[in-house]
Amino acid sequence: MKLIKTISMKVKVCGMKYNDNIDKISKLKPEYMGFIFYKKSSRFVNEVLITSQVKKLPKSIKKVGVFVNETVSEIETIVNKYSLDIVQL
């Protein structure tokens, strides 16, 4: 008998910035969606546009906040505002 090893792969889609993209990607049910909170990035999220959209994501999709050189205090504020599940530094 030959044993077959299965690999469990998880998918994170990062750089989510626009409500339309967030909605379409969420329908694909990735395990993680990443949101960039680094102001110098071209993928920096527009906080006004995405707040409600991010909070509406299904609980099965973990929300990842991506931060660069940010203070702990600011990270905590953003984590609470968006109900983020994971912080990536």
Buried (B, 14 or more C-beta within 10 A) or exposed (E): EEEEEEEEEEEBBBBBBEBEBBEEBBEEEBEBBBBBBBEEEEBBBEEEEBBEBBEEBEEEBBBBBBBEEBEEEEBEEBBEEBEBBEBBE
